[in-house]
């Protein structure tokens, strides 16, 4: 099994901006933090990406498109370290996949 993503997981945009997720559920905890599901969108801060020559185009959101196939939380796929997502600019231009650095391996139901 691949490690799951939680509100405590460290995720960045492709340009090192920090991604913060606000979990849509709080019943399933993994190592004390709410599990993230495919419907959870991330907010990005600190992305300094620019389009040459000088147009700022920072990542502002991360949307997840593919979660777990067999593990659901409230009927929605759980996010795993291998889940597929896309960081987007304010104009919703795709900027690349998010980078998952830290995950939580243990699940605890409440």
N, CA, C and O atoms as CSV, one atom per row, in Angstrom:
chain,resi,resn,atom,element,x,y,z
A,1,UNK,N,N,0.843,-1.188,0.000
A,1,UNK,CA,C,0.000,0.000,0.000
A,1,UNK,C,C,0.883,1.245,0.000
A,1,UNK,O,O,1.939,1.272,0.633
A,2,UNK,N,N,0.446,2.250,-0.703
A,2,UNK,CA,C,1.179,3.507,-0.764
A,2,UNK,C,C,0.760,4.412,0.390
A,2,UNK,O,O,-0.396,4.377,0.811
A,3,UNK,N,N,1.679,5.219,0.907
A,3,UNK,CA,C,1.342,6.120,2.020
A,3,UNK,C,C,0.239,7.110,1.639
A,3,UNK,O,O,0.168,7.576,0.502
A,4,UNK,N,N,-0.606,7.418,2.604
A,4,UNK,CA,C,-1.732,8.322,2.404
A,4,UNK,C,C,-1.343,9.770,2.683
A,4,UNK,O,O,-0.386,10.041,3.408
A,5,UNK,N,N,-2.099,10.692,2.097
A,5,UNK,CA,C,-1.906,12.120,2.353
A,5,UNK,C,C,-2.874,12.574,3.434
A,5,UNK,O,O,-4.024,12.136,3.486
A,6,UNK,N,N,-2.391,13.453,4.288
A,6,UNK,CA,C,-3.215,14.037,5.345
A,6,UNK,C,C,-3.031,15.547,5.334
A,6,UNK,O,O,-2.249,16.090,4.555
A,7,UNK,N,N,-3.763,16.207,6.209
A,7,UNK,CA,C,-3.606,17.654,6.349
A,7,UNK,C,C,-2.196,18.013,6.802
A,7,UNK,O,O,-1.757,19.147,6.610
A,8,UNK,N,N,-1.475,17.054,7.406
A,8,UNK,CA,C,-0.103,17.300,7.869
A,8,UNK,C,C,0.957,16.946,6.826
A,8,UNK,O,O,2.142,17.185,7.060
A,9,UNK,N,N,0.567,16.391,5.698
A,9,UNK,CA,C,1.538,16.018,4.663
A,9,UNK,C,C,2.195,17.262,4.071
A,9,UNK,O,O,1.575,18.321,3.972
A,10,UNK,N,N,3.452,17.114,3.683
A,10,UNK,CA,C,4.170,18.218,3.058
A,10,UNK,C,C,4.074,18.049,1.545
A,10,UNK,O,O,4.564,17.075,0.974
A,11,UNK,N,N,3.423,19.037,0.913
A,11,UNK,CA,C,3.231,19.033,-0.534
A,11,UNK,C,C,3.653,20.403,-1.045
A,11,UNK,O,O,3.349,21.422,-0.423
A,12,UNK,N,N,4.352,20.431,-2.177
A,12,UNK,CA,C,4.748,21.693,-2.800
A,12,UNK,C,C,4.289,21.696,-4.255
A,12,UNK,O,O,4.006,20.648,-4.836
A,13,UNK,N,N,4.220,22.891,-4.829
A,13,UNK,CA,C,3.961,23.002,-6.257
A,13,UNK,C,C,5.284,22.696,-6.974
A,13,UNK,O,O,6.312,22.565,-6.310
A,14,UNK,N,N,5.287,22.581,-8.295
A,14,UNK,CA,C,6.528,22.263,-9.008
A,14,UNK,C,C,7.627,23.318,-8.849
A,14,UNK,O,O,8.780,23.071,-9.199
A,15,UNK,N,N,7.266,24.502,-8.316
A,15,UNK,CA,C,8.230,25.600,-8.181
A,15,UNK,C,C,8.533,25.899,-6.722
A,15,UNK,O,O,9.017,26.983,-6.397
A,16,UNK,N,N,8.249,24.936,-5.831
A,16,UNK,CA,C,8.567,24.985,-4.396
A,16,UNK,C,C,7.622,25.832,-3.553
A,16,UNK,O,O,7.937,26.116,-2.397
A,17,UNK,N,N,6.472,26.246,-4.090
A,17,UNK,CA,C,5.462,26.912,-3.264
A,17,UNK,C,C,4.812,25.902,-2.333
A,17,UNK,O,O,4.606,24.752,-2.722
A,18,UNK,N,N,4.485,26.308,-1.111
A,18,UNK,CA,C,3.888,25.418,-0.119
A,18,UNK,C,C,2.389,25.246,-0.366
A,18,UNK,O,O,1.662,26.220,-0.566
A,19,UNK,N,N,1.940,23.982,-0.349
A,19,UNK,CA,C,0.528,23.670,-0.562
A,19,UNK,C,C,-0.112,23.354,0.781
A,19,UNK,O,O,0.405,22.538,1.545
A,20,UNK,N,N,-1.243,24.005,1.069
A,20,UNK,CA,C,-2.011,23.766,2.279
A,20,UNK,C,C,-3.378,23.227,1.869
A,20,UNK,O,O,-4.053,23.802,1.015
A,21,UNK,N,N,-3.773,22.125,2.483
A,21,UNK,CA,C,-5.081,21.534,2.202
A,21,UNK,C,C,-6.011,21.752,3.384
A,21,UNK,O,O,-5.597,21.659,4.539
A,22,UNK,N,N,-7.271,22.042,3.084
A,22,UNK,CA,C,-8.312,22.111,4.090
A,22,UNK,C,C,-9.161,20.859,3.895
A,22,UNK,O,O,-9.960,20.799,2.960
A,23,UNK,N,N,-9.001,19.851,4.766
A,23,UNK,CA,C,-9.718,18.588,4.580
A,23,UNK,C,C,-11.235,18.773,4.601
A,23,UNK,O,O,-11.763,19.542,5.404
A,24,UNK,N,N,-11.919,18.071,3.724
A,24,UNK,CA,C,-13.376,18.151,3.659
A,24,UNK,C,C,-14.046,17.170,4.618
A,24,UNK,O,O,-15.267,17.187,4.770
A,25,UNK,N,N,-13.255,16.315,5.265
A,25,UNK,CA,C,-13.814,15.363,6.226
A,25,UNK,C,C,-12.909,15.326,7.451
A,25,UNK,O,O,-11.731,15.678,7.381
A,26,UNK,N,N,-13.479,14.893,8.579
A,26,UNK,CA,C,-12.688,14.828,9.810
A,26,UNK,C,C,-12.879,13.510,10.551
A,26,UNK,O,O,-12.366,13.351,11.659
A,27,UNK,N,N,-13.602,12.569,9.967
A,27,UNK,CA,C,-13.867,11.289,10.645
A,27,UNK,C,C,-12.696,10.327,10.580
A,27,UNK,O,O,-12.443,9.597,11.538
A,28,UNK,N,N,-11.980,10.314,9.468
A,28,UNK,CA,C,-10.857,9.385,9.315
A,28,UNK,C,C,-9.564,10.141,9.586
A,28,UNK,O,O,-9.235,11.112,8.904
A,29,UNK,N,N,-8.833,9.669,10.608
A,29,UNK,CA,C,-7.567,10.288,10.975
A,29,UNK,C,C,-6.429,9.332,10.661
A,29,UNK,O,O,-6.546,8.120,10.837
A,30,UNK,N,N,-5.351,9.890,10.202
A,30,UNK,CA,C,-4.139,9.125,9.949
A,30,UNK,C,C,-3.043,9.797,10.753
A,30,UNK,O,O,-2.688,10.947,10.495
A,31,UNK,N,N,-2.503,9.072,11.736
A,31,UNK,CA,C,-1.502,9.627,12.654
A,31,UNK,C,C,-1.987,10.937,13.268
A,31,UNK,O,O,-1.200,11.862,13.470
A,32,UNK,N,N,-3.297,11.016,13.568
A,32,UNK,CA,C,-3.864,12.182,14.241
A,32,UNK,C,C,-4.302,13.316,13.343
A,32,UNK,O,O,-4.854,14.299,13.837
A,33,UNK,N,N,-4.080,13.220,12.036
A,33,UNK,CA,C,-4.474,14.285,11.102
A,33,UNK,C,C,-5.556,13.782,10.162
A,33,UNK,O,O,-5.541,12.613,9.777
A,34,UNK,N,N,-6.504,14.650,9.780
A,34,UNK,CA,C,-7.546,14.229,8.847
A,34,UNK,C,C,-6.957,13.764,7.517
A,34,UNK,O,O,-6.061,14.398,6.959
A,35,UNK,N,N,-7.484,12.639,7.023
A,35,UNK,CA,C,-7.073,12.124,5.718
A,35,UNK,C,C,-7.582,13.059,4.627
A,35,UNK,O,O,-8.655,13.650,4.748
A,36,UNK,N,N,-6.797,13.184,3.561
A,36,UNK,CA,C,-7.216,13.979,2.409
A,36,UNK,C,C,-7.861,13.078,1.370
A,36,UNK,O,O,-7.455,11.930,1.186
A,37,UNK,N,N,-8.874,13.612,0.691
A,37,UNK,CA,C,-9.565,12.874,-0.354
A,37,UNK,C,C,-9.454,13.633,-1.669
A,37,UNK,O,O,-9.071,14.803,-1.698
A,38,UNK,N,N,-9.793,12.953,-2.746
A,38,UNK,CA,C,-9.621,13.521,-4.084
A,38,UNK,C,C,-10.330,14.865,-4.256
A,38,UNK,O,O,-9.871,15.703,-5.033
A,39,UNK,N,N,-11.420,15.082,-3.560
A,39,UNK,CA,C,-12.168,16.336,-3.692
A,39,UNK,C,C,-11.499,17.520,-2.987
A,39,UNK,O,O,-11.883,18.667,-3.216
A,40,UNK,N,N,-10.510,17.257,-2.136
A,40,UNK,CA,C,-9.847,18.338,-1.399
A,40,UNK,C,C,-8.904,19.116,-2.306
A,40,UNK,O,O,-8.027,18.542,-2.952
A,41,UNK,N,N,-9.097,20.417,-2.345
A,41,UNK,CA,C,-8.247,21.288,-3.156
A,41,UNK,C,C,-7.207,21.940,-2.264
A,41,UNK,O,O,-7.498,22.286,-1.119
A,42,UNK,N,N,-6.005,22.110,-2.776
A,42,UNK,CA,C,-4.942,22.754,-2.025
A,42,UNK,C,C,-4.748,24.199,-2.456
A,42,UNK,O,O,-4.955,24.544,-3.620
A,43,UNK,N,N,-4.348,25.040,-1.508
A,43,UNK,CA,C,-3.985,26.434,-1.790
A,43,UNK,C,C,-2.472,26.546,-1.754
A,43,UNK,O,O,-1.821,25.960,-0.889
A,44,UNK,N,N,-1.910,27.301,-2.697
A,44,UNK,CA,C,-0.459,27.433,-2.809
A,44,UNK,C,C,-0.039,28.848,-2.413
A,44,UNK,O,O,-0.646,29.832,-2.836
A,45,UNK,N,N,1.009,28.930,-1.592
A,45,UNK,CA,C,1.615,30.222,-1.254
A,45,UNK,C,C,3.118,30.118,-1.488
A,45,UNK,O,O,3.717,29.061,-1.291
A,46,UNK,N,N,3.705,31.204,-1.902
A,46,UNK,CA,C,5.149,31.252,-2.057
A,46,UNK,C,C,5.681,30.764,-3.392
A,46,UNK,O,O,6.886,30.544,-3.516
A,47,UNK,N,N,4.836,30.585,-4.390
A,47,UNK,CA,C,5.308,30.177,-5.712
A,47,UNK,C,C,5.792,31.416,-6.461
A,47,UNK,O,O,5.065,32.401,-6.587
A,48,UNK,N,N,7.009,31.356,-6.948
A,48,UNK,CA,C,7.608,32.520,-7.623
A,48,UNK,C,C,7.730,32.312,-9.129
A,48,UNK,O,O,8.518,33.003,-9.774
A,49,UNK,N,N,6.975,31.382,-9.706
A,49,UNK,CA,C,7.088,31.090,-11.132
A,49,UNK,C,C,6.705,32.295,-11.982
A,49,UNK,O,O,5.717,32.977,-11.708
A,50,UNK,N,N,7.498,32.544,-13.012
A,50,UNK,CA,C,7.203,33.604,-13.974
A,50,UNK,C,C,7.314,33.046,-15.384
A,50,UNK,O,O,8.104,32.140,-15.652
A,51,UNK,N,N,6.509,33.602,-16.276
A,51,UNK,CA,C,6.579,33.238,-17.685
A,51,UNK,C,C,7.541,34.224,-18.341
A,51,UNK,O,O,7.377,35.436,-18.203
A,52,UNK,N,N,8.542,33.710,-19.054
A,52,UNK,CA,C,9.509,34.619,-19.674
A,52,UNK,C,C,8.815,35.619,-20.593
A,52,UNK,O,O,7.876,35.250,-21.297
A,53,UNK,N,N,9.256,36.877,-20.602
A,53,UNK,CA,C,10.430,37.347,-19.888
A,53,UNK,C,C,10.154,37.712,-18.436
A,53,UNK,O,O,11.002,37.440,-17.586
A,54,UNK,N,N,8.989,38.327,-18.098
A,54,UNK,CA,C,8.812,38.779,-16.715
A,54,UNK,C,C,7.381,38.706,-16.194
A,54,UNK,O,O,7.076,39.369,-15.203
A,55,UNK,N,N,6.496,37.939,-16.807
A,55,UNK,CA,C,5.098,37.882,-16.353
A,55,UNK,C,C,4.955,36.894,-15.191
A,55,UNK,O,O,5.170,35.695,-15.373
A,56,UNK,N,N,4.594,37.383,-13.998
A,56,UNK,CA,C,4.373,36.479,-12.878
A,56,UNK,C,C,3.204,35.531,-13.176
A,56,UNK,O,O,2.161,35.957,-13.672
A,57,UNK,N,N,3.388,34.262,-12.872
A,57,UNK,CA,C,2.342,33.262,-13.070
A,57,UNK,C,C,2.453,32.205,-11.968
A,57,UNK,O,O,2.707,31.034,-12.248
A,58,UNK,N,N,2.259,32.628,-10.709
A,58,UNK,CA,C,2.442,31.692,-9.605
A,58,UNK,C,C,1.346,30.632,-9.570
A,58,UNK,O,O,0.218,30.871,-10.002
A,59,UNK,N,N,1.692,29.472,-9.056
A,59,UNK,CA,C,0.682,28.453,-8.779
A,59,UNK,C,C,-0.168,28.976,-7.619
A,59,UNK,O,O,0.363,29.518,-6.650
A,60,UNK,N,N,-1.486,28.812,-7.722
A,60,UNK,CA,C,-2.366,29.259,-6.639
A,60,UNK,C,C,-3.213,28.132,-6.065
A,60,UNK,O,O,-3.643,28.205,-4.913
A,61,UNK,N,N,-3.458,27.089,-6.859
A,61,UNK,CA,C,-4.262,25.960,-6.391
A,61,UNK,C,C,-3.674,24.638,-6.879
A,61,UNK,O,O,-2.936,24.586,-7.863
A,62,UNK,N,N,-4.022,23.579,-6.164
A,62,UNK,CA,C,-3.724,22.224,-6.600
A,62,UNK,C,C,-5.047,21.467,-6.603
A,62,UNK,O,O,-5.765,21.436,-5.604
A,63,UNK,N,N,-5.351,20.862,-7.736
A,63,UNK,CA,C,-6.546,20.018,-7.853
A,63,UNK,C,C,-6.095,18.601,-8.129
A,63,UNK,O,O,-5.232,18.360,-8.974
A,64,UNK,N,N,-6.685,17.668,-7.409
A,64,UNK,CA,C,-6.337,16.261,-7.550
A,64,UNK,C,C,-7.305,15.594,-8.506
A,64,UNK,O,O,-8.517,15.770,-8.386
A,65,UNK,N,N,-6.784,14.829,-9.455
A,65,UNK,CA,C,-7.624,14.195,-10.469
A,65,UNK,C,C,-7.727,12.685,-10.321
A,65,UNK,O,O,-8.696,12.085,-10.785
A,66,UNK,N,N,-6.747,12.065,-9.684
A,66,UNK,CA,C,-6.768,10.612,-9.491
A,66,UNK,C,C,-6.329,10.292,-8.067
A,66,UNK,O,O,-5.229,10.644,-7.642
A,67,UNK,N,N,-7.215,9.619,-7.344
A,67,UNK,CA,C,-6.901,9.183,-5.989
A,67,UNK,C,C,-6.766,7.668,-5.948
A,67,UNK,O,O,-6.513,7.026,-6.967
A,68,UNK,N,N,-6.935,7.114,-4.769
A,68,UNK,CA,C,-6.846,5.667,-4.594
A,68,UNK,C,C,-7.970,4.973,-5.360
A,68,UNK,O,O,-9.063,5.518,-5.511
A,69,UNK,N,N,-7.687,3.776,-5.835
A,69,UNK,CA,C,-8.688,3.016,-6.566
A,69,UNK,C,C,-9.561,2.202,-5.612
A,69,UNK,O,O,-10.762,2.058,-5.842
A,70,UNK,N,N,-8.970,1.673,-4.551
A,70,UNK,CA,C,-9.692,0.757,-3.663
A,70,UNK,C,C,-10.021,1.316,-2.290
A,70,UNK,O,O,-10.818,0.718,-1.566
A,71,UNK,N,N,-9.442,2.431,-1.913
A,71,UNK,CA,C,-9.673,2.966,-0.567
A,71,UNK,C,C,-10.471,4.260,-0.673
A,71,UNK,O,O,-10.035,5.233,-1.288
A,72,UNK,N,N,-11.659,4.244,-0.052
A,72,UNK,CA,C,-12.547,5.401,-0.077
A,72,UNK,C,C,-12.736,5.941,1.338
A,72,UNK,O,O,-12.673,5.200,2.319
A,73,UNK,N,N,-12.966,7.221,1.415
A,73,UNK,CA,C,-13.314,7.878,2.678
A,73,UNK,C,C,-14.624,8.604,2.404
A,73,UNK,O,O,-14.653,9.591,1.669
A,74,UNK,N,N,-15.696,8.116,2.992
A,74,UNK,CA,C,-17.001,8.714,2.726
A,74,UNK,C,C,-17.387,8.620,1.258
A,74,UNK,O,O,-18.075,9.499,0.740
A,75,UNK,N,N,-16.955,7.572,0.591
A,75,UNK,CA,C,-17.288,7.376,-0.820
A,75,UNK,C,C,-16.404,8.119,-1.798
A,75,UNK,O,O,-16.637,8.059,-3.006
A,76,UNK,N,N,-15.393,8.819,-1.307
A,76,UNK,CA,C,-14.485,9.595,-2.157
A,76,UNK,C,C,-13.094,8.966,-2.057
A,76,UNK,O,O,-12.671,8.593,-0.963
A,77,UNK,N,N,-12.370,8.841,-3.185
A,77,UNK,CA,C,-11.042,8.222,-3.136
A,77,UNK,C,C,-10.071,8.952,-2.199
A,77,UNK,O,O,-9.976,10.179,-2.212
A,78,UNK,N,N,-9.360,8.172,-1.394
A,78,UNK,CA,C,-8.304,8.682,-0.530
A,78,UNK,C,C,-7.143,9.157,-1.395
A,78,UNK,O,O,-6.875,8.564,-2.440
A,79,UNK,N,N,-6.451,10.213,-0.981
A,79,UNK,CA,C,-5.253,10.652,-1.705
A,79,UNK,C,C,-4.044,9.890,-1.182
A,79,UNK,O,O,-3.870,9.718,0.024
A,80,UNK,N,N,-3.216,9.440,-2.109
A,80,UNK,CA,C,-1.995,8.706,-1.796
A,80,UNK,C,C,-0.793,9.484,-2.304
A,80,UNK,O,O,-0.940,10.447,-3.056
A,81,UNK,N,N,0.391,9.065,-1.893
A,81,UNK,CA,C,1.619,9.702,-2.381
A,81,UNK,C,C,1.727,9.594,-3.898
A,81,UNK,O,O,2.404,10.403,-4.532
A,82,UNK,N,N,1.061,8.599,-4.481
A,82,UNK,CA,C,1.111,8.386,-5.926
A,82,UNK,C,C,-0.071,9.015,-6.668
A,82,UNK,O,O,-0.183,8.856,-7.884
A,83,UNK,N,N,-0.948,9.721,-5.962
A,83,UNK,CA,C,-2.113,10.329,-6.602
A,83,UNK,C,C,-1.673,11.388,-7.609
A,83,UNK,O,O,-0.593,11.971,-7.504
A,84,UNK,N,N,-2.541,11.611,-8.580
A,84,UNK,CA,C,-2.245,12.558,-9.660
A,84,UNK,C,C,-2.979,13.862,-9.397
A,84,UNK,O,O,-4.183,13.874,-9.140
A,85,UNK,N,N,-2.236,14.956,-9.466
A,85,UNK,CA,C,-2.814,16.278,-9.292
A,85,UNK,C,C,-2.170,17.258,-10.247
A,85,UNK,O,O,-1.231,16.921,-10.969
A,86,UNK,N,N,-2.692,18.486,-10.243
A,86,UNK,CA,C,-2.167,19.517,-11.132
A,86,UNK,C,C,-2.240,20.864,-10.431
A,86,UNK,O,O,-3.286,21.258,-9.914
A,87,UNK,N,N,-1.110,21.565,-10.424
A,87,UNK,CA,C,-1.071,22.924,-9.899
A,87,UNK,C,C,-1.530,23.865,-11.012
A,87,UNK,O,O,-1.213,23.662,-12.184
A,88,UNK,N,N,-2.283,24.896,-10.625
A,88,UNK,CA,C,-2.834,25.839,-11.600
A,88,UNK,C,C,-2.502,27.273,-11.226
A,88,UNK,O,O,-2.342,27.605,-10.051
A,89,UNK,N,N,-2.402,28.119,-12.248
A,89,UNK,CA,C,-2.186,29.553,-12.061
A,89,UNK,C,C,-3.524,30.219,-11.748
A,89,UNK,O,O,-4.558,29.553,-11.777
A,90,UNK,N,N,-3.526,31.533,-11.446
A,90,UNK,CA,C,-4.801,32.228,-11.216
A,90,UNK,C,C,-5.729,32.155,-12.433
A,90,UNK,O,O,-6.950,32.210,-12.288
A,91,UNK,N,N,-5.147,32.030,-13.631
A,91,UNK,CA,C,-5.949,31.917,-14.863
A,91,UNK,C,C,-6.337,30.471,-15.148
A,91,UNK,O,O,-6.898,30.171,-16.202
A,92,UNK,N,N,-6.034,29.566,-14.199
A,92,UNK,CA,C,-6.292,28.135,-14.311
A,92,UNK,C,C,-5.436,27.447,-15.373
A,92,UNK,O,O,-5.795,26.376,-15.862
A,93,UNK,N,N,-4.305,28.059,-15.729
A,93,UNK,CA,C,-3.355,27.420,-16.643
A,93,UNK,C,C,-2.610,26.332,-15.879
A,93,UNK,O,O,-2.136,26.576,-14.769
A,94,UNK,N,N,-2.500,25.132,-16.454
A,94,UNK,CA,C,-1.769,24.061,-15.768
A,94,UNK,C,C,-0.293,24.398,-15.643
A,94,UNK,O,O,0.333,24.870,-16.593
A,95,UNK,N,N,0.262,24.147,-14.443
A,95,UNK,CA,C,1.652,24.506,-14.174
A,95,UNK,C,C,2.529,23.296,-13.845
A,95,UNK,O,O,3.740,23.439,-13.678
A,96,UNK,N,N,1.933,22.118,-13.753
A,96,UNK,CA,C,2.704,20.922,-13.446
A,96,UNK,C,C,2.169,20.195,-12.236
A,96,UNK,O,O,1.291,20.701,-11.539
A,97,UNK,N,N,2.701,18.994,-11.979
A,97,UNK,CA,C,2.206,18.176,-10.866
A,97,UNK,C,C,2.766,18.624,-9.523
A,97,UNK,O,O,3.896,19.106,-9.441
A,98,UNK,N,N,1.957,18.459,-8.457
A,98,UNK,CA,C,2.472,18.747,-7.118
A,98,UNK,C,C,3.509,17.700,-6.715
A,98,UNK,O,O,3.530,16.591,-7.248
A,99,UNK,N,N,4.358,18.068,-5.774
A,99,UNK,CA,C,5.407,17.177,-5.281
A,99,UNK,C,C,5.096,16.831,-3.826
A,99,UNK,O,O,5.008,17.715,-2.974
A,100,UNK,N,N,4.933,15.544,-3.552
A,100,UNK,CA,C,4.633,15.070,-2.196
A,100,UNK,C,C,5.946,14.694,-1.525
A,100,UNK,O,O,6.688,13.849,-2.026
A,101,UNK,N,N,6.234,15.331,-0.379
A,101,UNK,CA,C,7.478,15.057,0.346
A,101,UNK,C,C,7.269,14.201,1.586
A,101,UNK,O,O,8.098,13.343,1.890
A,102,UNK,N,N,6.174,14.422,2.304
A,102,UNK,CA,C,5.928,13.709,3.552
A,102,UNK,C,C,4.500,13.201,3.573
A,102,UNK,O,O,3.564,13.926,3.233
A,103,UNK,N,N,4.339,11.931,3.981
A,103,UNK,CA,C,3.011,11.316,4.091
A,103,UNK,C,C,2.877,10.636,5.437
A,103,UNK,O,O,3.814,10.633,6.235
A,104,UNK,N,N,1.706,10.056,5.691
A,104,UNK,CA,C,1.451,9.336,6.935
A,104,UNK,C,C,1.028,7.911,6.587
A,104,UNK,O,O,0.118,7.733,5.777
A,105,UNK,N,N,1.654,6.897,7.167
A,105,UNK,CA,C,1.356,5.517,6.788
A,105,UNK,C,C,0.228,4.831,7.563
A,105,UNK,O,O,-0.291,3.821,7.086
A,106,UNK,N,N,-0.174,5.329,8.731
A,106,UNK,CA,C,-1.143,4.591,9.546
A,106,UNK,C,C,-2.521,5.236,9.517
A,106,UNK,O,O,-2.635,6.460,9.589
A,107,UNK,N,N,-3.577,4.416,9.412
A,107,UNK,CA,C,-4.961,4.900,9.366
A,107,UNK,C,C,-5.664,4.533,10.657
A,107,UNK,O,O,-5.494,3.432,11.179
A,108,UNK,N,N,-6.467,5.477,11.174
A,108,UNK,CA,C,-7.254,5.252,12.378
A,108,UNK,C,C,-8.656,5.793,12.112
A,108,UNK,O,O,-8.807,6.986,11.849
A,109,UNK,N,N,-9.674,4.957,12.172
A,109,UNK,CA,C,-11.060,5.396,11.960
A,109,UNK,C,C,-11.677,5.904,13.243
A,109,UNK,O,O,-11.373,5.400,14.325
A,110,UNK,N,N,-12.563,6.922,13.129
A,110,UNK,CA,C,-13.277,7.421,14.304
A,110,UNK,C,C,-14.762,7.386,14.053
A,110,UNK,O,O,-15.544,7.767,14.924
